[in-house]
């Protein structure tokens, strides 16, 4: 059975590149801003390029946020990518007056300026696996390079961190709490290693 995965269109994000990666991994896709269409899918991806406050308001005002929460509660796989990953958390310093989806415990804060480190964190960086049992990271090699572009980073509950990356300090690069997952990097821009993550997610949506 080919799973149908919804890609939330909330006015920001790299929708088409995520769609292509999911299709290459064996899924059918629905890109939509309609909660009912997303709610009918086997899994959902929150893509991400943009500002937290704008994206969070769009999710809440259009009803997509409620649809994603309902899917999460029902046990269907949810994946947030970059900004979408940050939206899974409770709040962000980038938009302190707008709540996140609160599917994961934690807050998103601005990266600290450090000597020799620029903000945003942009380019290729390696992953250090924290949770060897992560279904999302299954089959990826230790030290795999992933592509990052971000100025903010989520402080997650330790048990939810699947992998970190080092940028002057360890940052949560991938999180996983049951059927709720997120990556601060862009798997769709990360070559074969990134596509493996999408293939793993598609497999979860098939079961």
N, C-alpha and C positions, 0 to 999 in steps of 0.2 A: 504494500500500500504506500502510495506517495503522499507524504504529509503536506498540508497546506499551512503555510506560515504567514502570518500577518506582519506587515511592516508599517508601523504607525507613521502617518503623515501629519505632523503637528507644526508644519511651517518651517522647520529647520532640519538639517541633517542631509547626509549623503545617501539618499534613498536608492538611487539606481545602482550604485556600486555594491550596496548591501544586497539588493535584489539579485544582481548577477552572481554574487558569491553563493547565495542560498540556492539559486537554480543550478549552479555548477556542482553543488553538493547534493543534488537530487530532490530538491523540494519544489513544489509549486508555491507561488507567492501571490499575495494580495496586498497592494499598496493602497491604503485608504485612510481618510480622516473620519470615517463613519464608525462609531462604536459597535453597531450591530454587525457590520462586516468583519471587523477585527475579532469580535467575540465568537464568531463562528469558526475560527481557525484552530488548528491543532497546537499552535504555539505562536509566540509573538516576539518581535524584535523592536526595541526602541533605538533607532539610529541616533547619531549625534554629531552635529557641528553647530555651534551657536552659543547663546547665553542662557544660563539656567532659568532666570526669572521669566523670560519670554516663553521658553519651552514649557515650563511648569504651568504658567497661566493658560497656555493653549491646551495642554492636557486636561486641566481641571474644567475650563470653560466649555470645551467641546465634548466632554464626556468620555474621551479616550482613557483618561486616568482611571475612571471607574471600571471600564471594560477590562483594562489590564489587571487591576486589583482582583476582579472577579475571576479572571483566568488563573491568576496566581493561587487564589484560594481553592479553586477547583483542581489544582495540581498540574495544570498545563505549564510547559516550560516557558519561561520569560527570560529574555536576554537583552541587557542594556549595553550599548556600545558608546564609548567615550562620554559625550554629554548624556546619552541615554543611561549609561552606567551611573552617573552622578544623580540622575533623577530618581533612581531606585531608593535613595537615602532620604533621611527625614528633612534635611535643610541644607542650605549652602550660603556661604558668606558672599557669593556672587549675587544672590537675590534673597536677602534675609527676611523680606516681608512675604515671601511666597513659599509654601511648604512643598516638599518633594512628595513622592508617592509613599514613602515610609514603608516600603516592602522589606527594607534592610535597616538595621539599627546603625546610626552613625551620622556624621556631619561632614560636609565638603568644605575644605578651607583652601585658601590661596597658597601656592607653593612659596616657600621661604626663599628670599634672595640669599645666595651663598657665593662666596668667592669662587670664580671659575664656572659658575652655573647660571645660565640665562633662563629667564621666564618669558615666554612659555618654554616648557620642555618639549623640544621638537626634534624628531628624527628617530633613528633606530636605537633600541636598547634591549638588553637581554632580560629574560625571565628567570627567576629563582623559584622553583616549586616549593610551596609550603605544605600543600595538601596532596599527598601522593595518590589519594583515592578520588581526586576530582574527576568527575565524569566529563566536564567540559575540556579539561586539559589532557585527557587520555590519549596516549600515543605521541605526545609532543616531547621533543628532546629537551633535557635540561640545558639552559643557556640559549634557548631559541631566541632569535631576534624578532622583535615586533615593532611596529611603527606607532610612535606616540606624537600627539599634538595636544597639549593641555597646559593651562595655567593654574588649575585647581585640582585637588586630589581628595579622595574620600578617606576619612578615618573610620575604618570598619571595625566591627567586633573581631577579635583575633581569630575566633573559630570559623569565621566566614571568609577569611583570606585564603585563596587558593594559590596565588603566586604574587611575588613582589618584583619590583625593579628598583635598581639603585640610581638615585639622582641626588647625590649628596647625603641622602638618607633613604632607608627603605620606604617605598611607596606601594600601596595596594594596587597591583596591576590587574589582578583577576580575583573576583569574589564568587562564592557559590554557597547558597543556603538552600538545600533541597532543590526545588525546581526553579529557584530564582538565581540568576547568574548575571555577571557584568564584567566587562573588560574596559580598562581605562585606555588601552591601545585600540587601534583599528585593525581587526583581523583581516578585513577585506583589502587592506593595503599592505599586508604582511607576508605575501607570498604563500608558499606551500604550507608553512607552519600555521599561518592564520586560517587558511582554507580548511585545515584539519579541525580547527575549533568549530567552524561552521558545520562541517560534516558530523562532528560529535553532537552538536545541537540538533541538527536535522534527525539524527538517529533517535534522540530522546523524544522528539515530536512524533516519531513513528510508532512508538510503543504504547 
